[in-house]
């Protein structure tokens, strides 16, 4: 599983990554993390508001900090 954090590295982006890492740990799954900071690559995802979180290339959250529980639900999906 590949989890991508889309954003410029702002505090909201960092919190989104922290929540995603906690969700992965809680579920005991393996995931590779990638930070996507290039604005053109972020736009290629169709994201106009950050932070955003993508799982296996599909944007799951955009424009908010998803909670650990919300991320867990997506990862279990």
N, CA, C and O atoms as a Maestro MAE file, in Angstrom:
{
 s_m_m2io_version
 :::
 2.0.0
}

f_m_ct {
 s_m_title
 :::
 protein
 m_atom[308] {
  # First column is atom index #
  i_m_mmod_type
  r_m_x_coord
  r_m_y_coord
  r_m_z_coord
  i_m_residue_number
  s_m_chain_name
  s_m_pdb_residue_name
  s_m_pdb_atom_name
  i_m_atomic_number
  :::
  1 25 0.844 -1.177 0.000 1 A "UNK " " N  " 7
  2 3 0.000 0.000 0.000 1 A "UNK " " CA " 6
  3 2 0.889 1.240 0.000 1 A "UNK " " C  " 6
  4 15 1.906 1.300 0.692 1 A "UNK " " O  " 8
  5 25 0.482 2.217 -0.786 2 A "UNK " " N  " 7
  6 3 1.240 3.465 -0.869 2 A "UNK " " CA " 6
  7 2 0.344 4.609 -0.391 2 A "UNK " " C  " 6
  8 15 -0.761 4.807 -0.896 2 A "UNK " " O  " 8
  9 25 0.840 5.344 0.579 3 A "UNK " " N  " 7
  10 3 0.108 6.490 1.109 3 A "UNK " " CA " 6
  11 2 0.887 7.737 0.748 3 A "UNK " " C  " 6
  12 15 2.075 7.851 1.049 3 A "UNK " " O  " 8
  13 25 0.207 8.673 0.100 4 A "UNK " " N  " 7
  14 3 0.855 9.916 -0.320 4 A "UNK " " CA " 6
  15 2 0.213 11.085 0.406 4 A "UNK " " C  " 6
  16 15 -1.010 11.219 0.453 4 A "UNK " " O  " 8
  17 25 1.065 11.926 0.971 5 A "UNK " " N  " 7
  18 3 0.625 13.148 1.623 5 A "UNK " " CA " 6
  19 2 0.898 14.279 0.634 5 A "UNK " " C  " 6
  20 15 2.047 14.537 0.277 5 A "UNK " " O  " 8
  21 25 -0.162 14.946 0.199 6 A "UNK " " N  " 7
  22 3 -0.035 16.005 -0.787 6 A "UNK " " CA " 6
  23 2 -0.130 17.357 -0.092 6 A "UNK " " C  " 6
  24 15 -1.151 17.686 0.513 6 A "UNK " " O  " 8
  25 25 0.937 18.129 -0.185 7 A "UNK " " N  " 7
  26 3 0.956 19.447 0.434 7 A "UNK " " CA " 6
  27 2 2.374 19.983 0.486 7 A "UNK " " C  " 6
  28 15 3.338 19.271 0.205 7 A "UNK " " O  " 8
  29 25 2.481 21.232 0.845 8 A "UNK " " N  " 7
  30 3 3.773 21.917 0.802 8 A "UNK " " CA " 6
  31 2 4.628 21.701 2.043 8 A "UNK " " C  " 6
  32 15 5.760 22.181 2.105 8 A "UNK " " O  " 8
  33 25 4.109 20.995 3.019 9 A "UNK " " N  " 7
  34 3 4.869 20.760 4.247 9 A "UNK " " CA " 6
  35 2 4.415 21.633 5.395 9 A "UNK " " C  " 6
  36 15 5.131 21.781 6.384 9 A "UNK " " O  " 8
  37 25 3.241 22.209 5.277 10 A "UNK " " N  " 7
  38 3 2.693 23.069 6.324 10 A "UNK " " CA " 6
  39 2 2.322 22.232 7.557 10 A "UNK " " C  " 6
  40 15 2.307 21.004 7.480 10 A "UNK " " O  " 8
  41 25 2.028 22.870 8.675 11 A "UNK " " N  " 7
  42 3 1.647 22.118 9.880 11 A "UNK " " CA " 6
  43 2 0.451 21.181 9.654 11 A "UNK " " C  " 6
  44 15 0.413 20.092 10.226 11 A "UNK " " O  " 8
  45 25 -0.513 21.582 8.840 12 A "UNK " " N  " 7
  46 3 -1.666 20.716 8.565 12 A "UNK " " CA " 6
  47 2 -1.240 19.468 7.803 12 A "UNK " " C  " 6
  48 15 -1.755 18.375 8.041 12 A "UNK " " O  " 8
  49 25 -0.295 19.643 6.884 13 A "UNK " " N  " 7
  50 3 0.221 18.499 6.123 13 A "UNK " " CA " 6
  51 2 0.953 17.543 7.060 13 A "UNK " " C  " 6
  52 15 0.806 16.326 6.951 13 A "UNK " " O  " 8
  53 25 1.734 18.093 7.971 14 A "UNK " " N  " 7
  54 3 2.487 17.268 8.915 14 A "UNK " " CA " 6
  55 2 1.544 16.508 9.848 14 A "UNK " " C  " 6
  56 15 1.809 15.355 10.185 14 A "UNK " " O  " 8
  57 25 0.454 17.138 10.266 15 A "UNK " " N  " 7
  58 3 -0.523 16.475 11.121 15 A "UNK " " CA " 6
  59 2 -1.238 15.365 10.358 15 A "UNK " " C  " 6
  60 15 -1.518 14.303 10.913 15 A "UNK " " O  " 8
  61 25 -1.532 15.616 9.079 16 A "UNK " " N  " 7
  62 3 -2.165 14.583 8.257 16 A "UNK " " CA " 6
  63 2 -1.252 13.363 8.155 16 A "UNK " " C  " 6
  64 15 -1.706 12.225 8.273 16 A "UNK " " O  " 8
  65 25 0.033 13.612 7.936 17 A "UNK " " N  " 7
  66 3 0.984 12.492 7.862 17 A "UNK " " CA " 6
  67 2 1.066 11.754 9.196 17 A "UNK " " C  " 6
  68 15 1.078 10.523 9.224 17 A "UNK " " O  " 8
  69 25 1.121 12.492 10.292 18 A "UNK " " N  " 7
  70 3 1.197 11.860 11.617 18 A "UNK " " CA " 6
  71 2 -0.031 10.986 11.862 18 A "UNK " " C  " 6
  72 15 0.088 9.872 12.372 18 A "UNK " " O  " 8
  73 25 -1.205 11.489 11.501 19 A "UNK " " N  " 7
  74 3 -2.435 10.712 11.685 19 A "UNK " " CA " 6
  75 2 -2.422 9.458 10.813 19 A "UNK " " C  " 6
  76 15 -2.854 8.392 11.250 19 A "UNK " " O  " 8
  77 25 -1.930 9.583 9.584 20 A "UNK " " N  " 7
  78 3 -1.869 8.432 8.684 20 A "UNK " " CA " 6
  79 2 -0.908 7.378 9.227 20 A "UNK " " C  " 6
  80 15 -1.201 6.183 9.199 20 A "UNK " " O  " 8
  81 25 0.224 7.826 9.712 21 A "UNK " " N  " 7
  82 3 1.205 6.877 10.270 21 A "UNK " " CA " 6
  83 2 0.627 6.163 11.499 21 A "UNK " " C  " 6
  84 15 0.849 4.967 11.691 21 A "UNK " " O  " 8
  85 25 -0.108 6.899 12.319 22 A "UNK " " N  " 7
  86 3 -0.728 6.278 13.491 22 A "UNK " " CA " 6
  87 2 -1.786 5.265 13.078 22 A "UNK " " C  " 6
  88 15 -1.885 4.194 13.676 22 A "UNK " " O  " 8
  89 25 -2.577 5.592 12.063 23 A "UNK " " N  " 7
  90 3 -3.612 4.674 11.576 23 A "UNK " " CA " 6
  91 2 -2.988 3.385 11.051 23 A "UNK " " C  " 6
  92 15 -3.481 2.292 11.330 23 A "UNK " " O  " 8
  93 25 -1.898 3.515 10.286 24 A "UNK " " N  " 7
  94 3 -1.197 2.341 9.757 24 A "UNK " " CA " 6
  95 2 -0.674 1.478 10.902 24 A "UNK " " C  " 6
  96 15 -0.796 0.254 10.878 24 A "UNK " " O  " 8
  97 25 -0.093 2.132 11.900 25 A "UNK " " N  " 7
  98 3 0.441 1.413 13.061 25 A "UNK " " CA " 6
  99 2 -0.684 0.697 13.808 25 A "UNK " " C  " 6
  100 15 -0.542 -0.468 14.180 25 A "UNK " " O  " 8
  101 25 -1.799 1.393 14.027 26 A "UNK " " N  " 7
  102 3 -2.921 0.804 14.754 26 A "UNK " " CA " 6
  103 2 -3.474 -0.431 14.053 26 A "UNK " " C  " 6
  104 15 -3.877 -1.398 14.700 26 A "UNK " " O  " 8
  105 25 -3.488 -0.387 12.717 27 A "UNK " " N  " 7
  106 3 -4.029 -1.504 11.946 27 A "UNK " " CA " 6
  107 2 -3.000 -2.603 11.692 27 A "UNK " " C  " 6
  108 15 -3.350 -3.695 11.244 27 A "UNK " " O  " 8
  109 25 -1.735 -2.313 11.977 28 A "UNK " " N  " 7
  110 3 -0.688 -3.307 11.790 28 A "UNK " " CA " 6
  111 2 -0.449 -3.669 10.333 28 A "UNK " " C  " 6
  112 15 -0.146 -4.820 10.019 28 A "UNK " " O  " 8
  113 25 -0.583 -2.697 9.448 29 A "UNK " " N  " 7
  114 3 -0.390 -2.968 8.024 29 A "UNK " " CA " 6
  115 2 0.916 -2.343 7.538 29 A "UNK " " C  " 6
  116 15 1.470 -1.448 8.176 29 A "UNK " " O  " 8
  117 25 1.391 -2.832 6.402 30 A "UNK " " N  " 7
  118 3 2.588 -2.274 5.790 30 A "UNK " " CA " 6
  119 2 2.182 -1.207 4.793 30 A "UNK " " C  " 6
  120 15 1.275 -1.416 3.988 30 A "UNK " " O  " 8
  121 25 2.844 -0.073 4.844 31 A "UNK " " N  " 7
  122 3 2.555 1.005 3.897 31 A "UNK " " CA " 6
  123 2 3.831 1.804 3.652 31 A "UNK " " C  " 6
  124 15 4.636 2.028 4.555 31 A "UNK " " O  " 8
  125 25 3.983 2.220 2.410 32 A "UNK " " N  " 7
  126 3 5.065 3.130 2.054 32 A "UNK " " CA " 6
  127 2 4.487 4.534 2.024 32 A "UNK " " C  " 6
  128 15 3.395 4.756 1.500 32 A "UNK " " O  " 8
  129 25 5.228 5.483 2.589 33 A "UNK " " N  " 7
  130 3 4.783 6.866 2.617 33 A "UNK " " CA " 6
  131 2 5.582 7.699 1.633 33 A "UNK " " C  " 6
  132 15 6.786 7.507 1.467 33 A "UNK " " O  " 8
  133 25 4.896 8.623 0.986 34 A "UNK " " N  " 7
  134 3 5.550 9.553 0.073 34 A "UNK " " CA " 6
  135 2 4.965 10.940 0.310 34 A "UNK " " C  " 6
  136 15 3.749 11.107 0.409 34 A "UNK " " O  " 8
  137 25 5.847 11.927 0.399 35 A "UNK " " N  " 7
  138 3 5.403 13.317 0.513 35 A "UNK " " CA " 6
  139 2 5.452 13.927 -0.882 35 A "UNK " " C  " 6
  140 15 6.494 13.912 -1.538 35 A "UNK " " O  " 8
  141 25 4.332 14.459 -1.327 36 A "UNK " " N  " 7
  142 3 4.260 15.109 -2.629 36 A "UNK " " CA " 6
  143 2 4.151 16.607 -2.372 36 A "UNK " " C  " 6
  144 15 3.096 17.102 -1.975 36 A "UNK " " O  " 8
  145 25 5.254 17.329 -2.602 37 A "UNK " " N  " 7
  146 3 5.287 18.764 -2.319 37 A "UNK " " CA " 6
  147 2 5.236 19.613 -3.585 37 A "UNK " " C  " 6
  148 15 4.949 20.809 -3.519 37 A "UNK " " O  " 8
  149 25 5.513 19.002 -4.737 38 A "UNK " " N  " 7
  150 3 5.521 19.724 -6.008 38 A "UNK " " CA " 6
  151 2 4.096 20.119 -6.386 38 A "UNK " " C  " 6
  152 15 3.239 19.257 -6.580 38 A "UNK " " O  " 8
  153 25 3.846 21.412 -6.489 39 A "UNK " " N  " 7
  154 3 2.490 21.908 -6.730 39 A "UNK " " CA " 6
  155 2 1.908 21.361 -8.028 39 A "UNK " " C  " 6
  156 15 0.707 21.104 -8.105 39 A "UNK " " O  " 8
  157 25 2.739 21.183 -9.042 40 A "UNK " " N  " 7
  158 3 2.238 20.642 -10.305 40 A "UNK " " CA " 6
  159 2 1.794 19.190 -10.165 40 A "UNK " " C  " 6
  160 15 0.799 18.780 -10.764 40 A "UNK " " O  " 8
  161 25 2.526 18.419 -9.381 41 A "UNK " " N  " 7
  162 3 2.131 17.024 -9.142 41 A "UNK " " CA " 6
  163 2 0.849 16.971 -8.322 41 A "UNK " " C  " 6
  164 15 -0.004 16.113 -8.550 41 A "UNK " " O  " 8
  165 25 0.713 17.890 -7.367 42 A "UNK " " N  " 7
  166 3 -0.510 17.946 -6.559 42 A "UNK " " CA " 6
  167 2 -1.704 18.253 -7.459 42 A "UNK " " C  " 6
  168 15 -2.762 17.637 -7.331 42 A "UNK " " O  " 8
  169 25 -1.527 19.204 -8.364 43 A "UNK " " N  " 7
  170 3 -2.601 19.560 -9.299 43 A "UNK " " CA " 6
  171 2 -2.931 18.375 -10.204 43 A "UNK " " C  " 6
  172 15 -4.092 18.170 -10.556 43 A "UNK " " O  " 8
  173 25 -1.919 17.594 -10.582 44 A "UNK " " N  " 7
  174 3 -2.155 16.409 -11.413 44 A "UNK " " CA " 6
  175 2 -3.096 15.413 -10.734 44 A "UNK " " C  " 6
  176 15 -3.792 14.653 -11.408 44 A "UNK " " O  " 8
  177 25 -3.113 15.418 -9.410 45 A "UNK " " N  " 7
  178 3 -4.038 14.562 -8.664 45 A "UNK " " CA " 6
  179 2 -5.463 15.125 -8.686 45 A "UNK " " C  " 6
  180 15 -6.409 14.447 -8.285 45 A "UNK " " O  " 8
  181 25 -5.610 16.371 -9.159 46 A "UNK " " N  " 7
  182 3 -6.912 17.020 -9.140 46 A "UNK " " CA " 6
  183 2 -7.184 17.736 -7.829 46 A "UNK " " C  " 6
  184 15 -8.316 18.138 -7.560 46 A "UNK " " O  " 8
  185 25 -6.155 17.894 -7.017 47 A "UNK " " N  " 7
  186 3 -6.292 18.523 -5.707 47 A "UNK " " CA " 6
  187 2 -6.054 20.021 -5.843 47 A "UNK " " C  " 6
  188 15 -5.048 20.456 -6.402 47 A "UNK " " O  " 8
  189 25 -6.998 20.801 -5.322 48 A "UNK " " N  " 7
  190 3 -6.839 22.256 -5.334 48 A "UNK " " CA " 6
  191 2 -6.686 22.820 -3.927 48 A "UNK " " C  " 6
  192 15 -6.279 23.969 -3.760 48 A "UNK " " O  " 8
  193 25 -7.011 22.016 -2.912 49 A "UNK " " N  " 7
  194 3 -6.894 22.453 -1.524 49 A "UNK " " CA " 6
  195 2 -6.128 21.384 -0.751 49 A "UNK " " C  " 6
  196 15 -6.496 20.209 -0.759 49 A "UNK " " O  " 8
  197 25 -5.059 21.810 -0.085 50 A "UNK " " N  " 7
  198 3 -4.283 20.877 0.730 50 A "UNK " " CA " 6
  199 2 -4.577 21.130 2.206 50 A "UNK " " C  " 6
  200 15 -5.081 22.200 2.546 50 A "UNK " " O  " 8
  201 25 -4.283 20.197 3.076 51 A "UNK " " N  " 7
  202 3 -3.598 18.945 2.796 51 A "UNK " " CA " 6
  203 2 -4.526 17.933 2.121 51 A "UNK " " C  " 6
  204 15 -5.750 18.036 2.204 51 A "UNK " " O  " 8
  205 25 -3.922 16.972 1.463 52 A "UNK " " N  " 7
  206 3 -4.675 15.888 0.867 52 A "UNK " " CA " 6
  207 2 -3.932 14.586 1.149 52 A "UNK " " C  " 6
  208 15 -2.723 14.572 1.378 52 A "UNK " " O  " 8
  209 25 -4.689 13.500 1.126 53 A "UNK " " N  " 7
  210 3 -4.122 12.186 1.367 53 A "UNK " " CA " 6
  211 2 -4.618 11.257 0.279 53 A "UNK " " C  " 6
  212 15 -5.818 11.170 0.019 53 A "UNK " " O  " 8
  213 25 -3.681 10.557 -0.359 54 A "UNK " " N  " 7
  214 3 -4.031 9.593 -1.400 54 A "UNK " " CA " 6
  215 2 -3.558 8.212 -0.974 54 A "UNK " " C  " 6
  216 15 -2.495 8.059 -0.372 54 A "UNK " " O  " 8
  217 25 -4.366 7.213 -1.296 55 A "UNK " " N  " 7
  218 3 -4.015 5.821 -1.035 55 A "UNK " " CA " 6
  219 2 -3.948 5.114 -2.377 55 A "UNK " " C  " 6
  220 15 -4.920 5.088 -3.130 55 A "UNK " " O  " 8
  221 25 -2.791 4.545 -2.663 56 A "UNK " " N  " 7
  222 3 -2.560 3.864 -3.945 56 A "UNK " " CA " 6
  223 2 -2.965 4.744 -5.129 56 A "UNK " " C  " 6
  224 15 -3.565 4.268 -6.092 56 A "UNK " " O  " 8
  225 25 -2.629 6.032 -5.043 57 A "UNK " " N  " 7
  226 3 -2.855 6.959 -6.147 57 A "UNK " " CA " 6
  227 2 -4.237 7.571 -6.221 57 A "UNK " " C  " 6
  228 15 -4.502 8.387 -7.102 57 A "UNK " " O  " 8
  229 25 -5.128 7.191 -5.308 58 A "UNK " " N  " 7
  230 3 -6.494 7.722 -5.303 58 A "UNK " " CA " 6
  231 2 -6.684 8.666 -4.119 58 A "UNK " " C  " 6
  232 15 -6.475 8.277 -2.970 58 A "UNK " " O  " 8
  233 25 -7.076 9.900 -4.399 59 A "UNK " " N  " 7
  234 3 -7.268 10.888 -3.339 59 A "UNK " " CA " 6
  235 2 -8.469 10.494 -2.481 59 A "UNK " " C  " 6
  236 15 -9.570 10.274 -2.987 59 A "UNK " " O  " 8
  237 25 -8.233 10.410 -1.184 60 A "UNK " " N  " 7
  238 3 -9.291 10.036 -0.231 60 A "UNK " " CA " 6
  239 2 -9.763 11.219 0.596 60 A "UNK " " C  " 6
  240 15 -10.928 11.277 0.991 60 A "UNK " " O  " 8
  241 25 -8.872 12.161 0.862 61 A "UNK " " N  " 7
  242 3 -9.210 13.352 1.646 61 A "UNK " " CA " 6
  243 2 -8.520 14.552 1.020 61 A "UNK " " C  " 6
  244 15 -7.400 14.449 0.521 61 A "UNK " " O  " 8
  245 25 -9.203 15.691 1.051 62 A "UNK " " N  " 7
  246 3 -8.607 16.919 0.528 62 A "UNK " " CA " 6
  247 2 -9.194 18.109 1.264 62 A "UNK " " C  " 6
  248 15 -10.402 18.184 1.488 62 A "UNK " " O  " 8
  249 25 -8.316 19.046 1.642 63 A "UNK " " N  " 7
  250 3 -8.778 20.281 2.260 63 A "UNK " " CA " 6
  251 2 -9.099 20.180 3.729 63 A "UNK " " C  " 6
  252 15 -9.690 21.097 4.299 63 A "UNK " " O  " 8
  253 25 -8.713 19.062 4.366 64 A "UNK " " N  " 7
  254 3 -8.949 18.914 5.804 64 A "UNK " " CA " 6
  255 2 -7.921 17.958 6.371 64 A "UNK " " C  " 6
  256 15 -7.257 17.227 5.637 64 A "UNK " " O  " 8
  257 25 -7.801 17.975 7.672 65 A "UNK " " N  " 7
  258 3 -6.943 17.017 8.350 65 A "UNK " " CA " 6
  259 2 -7.829 15.841 8.759 65 A "UNK " " C  " 6
  260 15 -8.642 15.975 9.673 65 A "UNK " " O  " 8
  261 25 -7.685 14.699 8.100 66 A "UNK " " N  " 7
  262 3 -8.512 13.550 8.490 66 A "UNK " " CA " 6
  263 2 -8.049 12.999 9.831 66 A "UNK " " C  " 6
  264 15 -6.856 12.989 10.135 66 A "UNK " " O  " 8
  265 25 -9.000 12.547 10.619 67 A "UNK " " N  " 7
  266 3 -8.660 11.966 11.919 67 A "UNK " " CA " 6
  267 2 -8.046 10.584 11.719 67 A "UNK " " C  " 6
  268 15 -8.153 9.992 10.644 67 A "UNK " " O  " 8
  269 25 -7.411 10.087 12.754 68 A "UNK " " N  " 7
  270 3 -6.845 8.739 12.708 68 A "UNK " " CA " 6
  271 2 -7.947 7.743 12.374 68 A "UNK " " C  " 6
  272 15 -7.749 6.840 11.561 68 A "UNK " " O  " 8
  273 25 -9.105 7.906 13.000 69 A "UNK " " N  " 7
  274 3 -10.217 6.985 12.793 69 A "UNK " " CA " 6
  275 2 -10.720 7.028 11.347 69 A "UNK " " C  " 6
  276 15 -11.012 5.985 10.762 69 A "UNK " " O  " 8
  277 25 -10.822 8.228 10.769 70 A "UNK " " N  " 7
  278 3 -11.256 8.347 9.381 70 A "UNK " " CA " 6
  279 2 -10.275 7.643 8.431 70 A "UNK " " C  " 6
  280 15 -10.689 6.971 7.486 70 A "UNK " " O  " 8
  281 25 -9.001 7.803 8.691 71 A "UNK " " N  " 7
  282 3 -7.988 7.167 7.848 71 A "UNK " " CA " 6
  283 2 -8.055 5.655 8.004 71 A "UNK " " C  " 6
  284 15 -7.942 4.919 7.024 71 A "UNK " " O  " 8
  285 25 -8.239 5.194 9.234 72 A "UNK " " N  " 7
  286 3 -8.357 3.747 9.464 72 A "UNK " " CA " 6
  287 2 -9.510 3.161 8.660 72 A "UNK " " C  " 6
  288 15 -9.373 2.087 8.073 72 A "UNK " " O  " 8
  289 25 -10.645 3.855 8.628 73 A "UNK " " N  " 7
  290 3 -11.801 3.370 7.871 73 A "UNK " " CA " 6
  291 2 -11.475 3.229 6.394 73 A "UNK " " C  " 6
  292 15 -11.851 2.241 5.763 73 A "UNK " " O  " 8
  293 25 -10.777 4.211 5.844 74 A "UNK " " N  " 7
  294 3 -10.392 4.159 4.426 74 A "UNK " " CA " 6
  295 2 -9.420 3.004 4.177 74 A "UNK " " C  " 6
  296 15 -9.542 2.288 3.183 74 A "UNK " " O  " 8
  297 25 -8.464 2.829 5.077 75 A "UNK " " N  " 7
  298 3 -7.457 1.788 4.890 75 A "UNK " " CA " 6
  299 2 -8.054 0.398 5.038 75 A "UNK " " C  " 6
  300 15 -7.592 -0.541 4.390 75 A "UNK " " O  " 8
  301 25 -9.060 0.250 5.869 76 A "UNK " " N  " 7
  302 3 -9.715 -1.049 6.039 76 A "UNK " " CA " 6
  303 2 -10.564 -1.381 4.818 76 A "UNK " " C  " 6
  304 15 -10.732 -2.544 4.450 76 A "UNK " " O  " 8
  305 25 -11.108 -0.303 4.186 77 A "UNK " " N  " 7
  306 3 -12.057 -0.397 3.092 77 A "UNK " " CA " 6
  307 2 -11.747 -1.411 2.082 77 A "UNK " " C  " 6
  308 15 -12.492 -1.567 1.115 77 A "UNK " " O  " 8
  :::
 }
 m_bond[307] {
  # First column is bond index #
  i_m_from
  i_m_to
  i_m_order
  :::
  1 1 2 1
  2 2 3 1
  3 3 4 2
  4 3 5 1
  5 5 6 1
  6 6 7 1
  7 7 8 2
  8 7 9 1
  9 9 10 1
  10 10 11 1
  11 11 12 2
  12 11 13 1
  13 13 14 1
  14 14 15 1
  15 15 16 2
  16 15 17 1
  17 17 18 1
  18 18 19 1
  19 19 20 2
  20 19 21 1
  21 21 22 1
  22 22 23 1
  23 23 24 2
  24 23 25 1
  25 25 26 1
  26 26 27 1
  27 27 28 2
  28 27 29 1
  29 29 30 1
  30 30 31 1
  31 31 32 2
  32 31 33 1
  33 33 34 1
  34 34 35 1
  35 35 36 2
  36 35 37 1
  37 37 38 1
  38 38 39 1
  39 39 40 2
  40 39 41 1
  41 41 42 1
  42 42 43 1
  43 43 44 2
  44 43 45 1
  45 45 46 1
  46 46 47 1
  47 47 48 2
  48 47 49 1
  49 49 50 1
  50 50 51 1
  51 51 52 2
  52 51 53 1
  53 53 54 1
  54 54 55 1
  55 55 56 2
  56 55 57 1
  57 57 58 1
  58 58 59 1
  59 59 60 2
  60 59 61 1
  61 61 62 1
  62 62 63 1
  63 63 64 2
  64 63 65 1
  65 65 66 1
  66 66 67 1
  67 67 68 2
  68 67 69 1
  69 69 70 1
  70 70 71 1
  71 71 72 2
  72 71 73 1
  73 73 74 1
  74 74 75 1
  75 75 76 2
  76 75 77 1
  77 77 78 1
  78 78 79 1
  79 79 80 2
  80 79 81 1
  81 81 82 1
  82 82 83 1
  83 83 84 2
  84 83 85 1
  85 85 86 1
  86 86 87 1
  87 87 88 2
  88 87 89 1
  89 89 90 1
  90 90 91 1
  91 91 92 2
  92 91 93 1
  93 93 94 1
  94 94 95 1
  95 95 96 2
  96 95 97 1
  97 97 98 1
  98 98 99 1
  99 99 100 2
  100 99 101 1
  101 101 102 1
  102 102 103 1
  103 103 104 2
  104 103 105 1
  105 105 106 1
  106 106 107 1
  107 107 108 2
  108 107 109 1
  109 109 110 1
  110 110 111 1
  111 111 112 2
  112 111 113 1
  113 113 114 1
  114 114 115 1
  115 115 116 2
  116 115 117 1
  117 117 118 1
  118 118 119 1
  119 119 120 2
  120 119 121 1
  121 121 122 1
  122 122 123 1
  123 123 124 2
  124 123 125 1
  125 125 126 1
  126 126 127 1
  127 127 128 2
  128 127 129 1
  129 129 130 1
  130 130 131 1
  131 131 132 2
  132 131 133 1
  133 133 134 1
  134 134 135 1
  135 135 136 2
  136 135 137 1
  137 137 138 1
  138 138 139 1
  139 139 140 2
  140 139 141 1
  141 141 142 1
  142 142 143 1
  143 143 144 2
  144 143 145 1
  145 145 146 1
  146 146 147 1
  147 147 148 2
  148 147 149 1
  149 149 150 1
  150 150 151 1
  151 151 152 2
  152 151 153 1
  153 153 154 1
  154 154 155 1
  155 155 156 2
  156 155 157 1
  157 157 158 1
  158 158 159 1
  159 159 160 2
  160 159 161 1
  161 161 162 1
  162 162 163 1
  163 163 164 2
  164 163 165 1
  165 165 166 1
  166 166 167 1
  167 167 168 2
  168 167 169 1
  169 169 170 1
  170 170 171 1
  171 171 172 2
  172 171 173 1
  173 173 174 1
  174 174 175 1
  175 175 176 2
  176 175 177 1
  177 177 178 1
  178 178 179 1
  179 179 180 2
  180 179 181 1
  181 181 182 1
  182 182 183 1
  183 183 184 2
  184 183 185 1
  185 185 186 1
  186 186 187 1
  187 187 188 2
  188 187 189 1
  189 189 190 1
  190 190 191 1
  191 191 192 2
  192 191 193 1
  193 193 194 1
  194 194 195 1
  195 195 196 2
  196 195 197 1
  197 197 198 1
  198 198 199 1
  199 199 200 2
  200 199 201 1
  201 201 202 1
  202 202 203 1
  203 203 204 2
  204 203 205 1
  205 205 206 1
  206 206 207 1
  207 207 208 2
  208 207 209 1
  209 209 210 1
  210 210 211 1
  211 211 212 2
  212 211 213 1
  213 213 214 1
  214 214 215 1
  215 215 216 2
  216 215 217 1
  217 217 218 1
  218 218 219 1
  219 219 220 2
  220 219 221 1
  221 221 222 1
  222 222 223 1
  223 223 224 2
  224 223 225 1
  225 225 226 1
  226 226 227 1
  227 227 228 2
  228 227 229 1
  229 229 230 1
  230 230 231 1
  231 231 232 2
  232 231 233 1
  233 233 234 1
  234 234 235 1
  235 235 236 2
  236 235 237 1
  237 237 238 1
  238 238 239 1
  239 239 240 2
  240 239 241 1
  241 241 242 1
  242 242 243 1
  243 243 244 2
  244 243 245 1
  245 245 246 1
  246 246 247 1
  247 247 248 2
  248 247 249 1
  249 249 250 1
  250 250 251 1
  251 251 252 2
  252 251 253 1
  253 253 254 1
  254 254 255 1
  255 255 256 2
  256 255 257 1
  257 257 258 1
  258 258 259 1
  259 259 260 2
  260 259 261 1
  261 261 262 1
  262 262 263 1
  263 263 264 2
  264 263 265 1
  265 265 266 1
  266 266 267 1
  267 267 268 2
  268 267 269 1
  269 269 270 1
  270 270 271 1
  271 271 272 2
  272 271 273 1
  273 273 274 1
  274 274 275 1
  275 275 276 2
  276 275 277 1
  277 277 278 1
  278 278 279 1
  279 279 280 2
  280 279 281 1
  281 281 282 1
  282 282 283 1
  283 283 284 2
  284 283 285 1
  285 285 286 1
  286 286 287 1
  287 287 288 2
  288 287 289 1
  289 289 290 1
  290 290 291 1
  291 291 292 2
  292 291 293 1
  293 293 294 1
  294 294 295 1
  295 295 296 2
  296 295 297 1
  297 297 298 1
  298 298 299 1
  299 299 300 2
  300 299 301 1
  301 301 302 1
  302 302 303 1
  303 303 304 2
  304 303 305 1
  305 305 306 1
  306 306 307 1
  307 307 308 2
  :::
 }
}
